Amino acid sequence: MLSILVNILLFILVIGILTFVHELGHFLAAKLVKATVFEFSLGFGPKLLSKKFKGTEYNIRLLPLGGVVKILGDGDPEKKEVKEKLKE
């Protein structure tokens, strides 16, 4: 029983690391072309840790099985945060 729990935790750890590296690639590519990055999140669900630095919000969320990098111009242009950023 213990080996099953260890395997599940190792699986979550490996997926978390792979997700971080994948999302970091999106983040670095956006920064390389000087795009505005609103958010860099590792995981889904409620925020566990959050820090805003140089206009980007960095988050660690509850379920480390995915992630997101929100970039200006990527997605719906009618979103509130895009309009606010363009006013600055």
N, C-alpha and C positions, 0 to 999 in steps of 0.2 A: 504493500500500500504506500509506503514511504517513497519507493522508487517512482511510482506514478506521479506523486506530488512534485518530486524533484524534477522529473521530466517536463511537467507542465510549467513549472517556474523557469526552467532553462529555455523552453520554447518561447515563453513571453519575453524573457531577457534578450534572446537572439532576434526576435521580431522587433523589439524596441530598438536595438542597436541598428538593424538594417533600415528601419523607418527613419531613424535620426540621420543616418548617412544619406538616405534618399532625399529627405526634405532639406538637408543642408545643401545638397546640390542645387535644388531649386532656389534656395536663398542666396547662395553665392553667385549663381548665374544672374539673378535679378540685380544684385548689388554691382556686379561687373558691368552691366549695361546702364547703371545708375537709375534703376526703376525704384519707385517708392514701395517699400515693404511695410504693410500695416501690422502683420502678425506672423509669428513663427511659433507653431504649437506642436508639441510632441504628445500624441495621444488624443483621445476623444473623451467627452463627458465633462463633468464639472472641473473647474480649475483647481489645482492643488497649490501651485506656485505661479506667481505672475510678476513680471518686472518690465517696466517700460524704459527703454534706453534709445536715445536718438530717434524718436518717432516710431520705433518698432516695439510692439508688445510681444514679449517672450513668455510662453506658457508651458507648464507641464501639467497634463491633465490625467484624470483617473485611470483610463484604460490605454495602456501603451501599445495598442495594436494598430496605430495609424498616425497620421499627422496632417498638418496643413500649413501652407505658406500663402498668406493673402497679399496679393500684389496689385498695385494700382493698374487699372485697365484690364485685369483678368477677371472676367465674370460680368455681373450686372452693373452697367454704368449708372443706374438709378439708385444705387444703394446710398444710404445716408453718409457713411464714412468717406466715400469717394467725393461726394459733394462738399463735405466739410474740408477735406484735404485740398480740393481745388480752390476753395475760398482763401486759404492761407497765402 
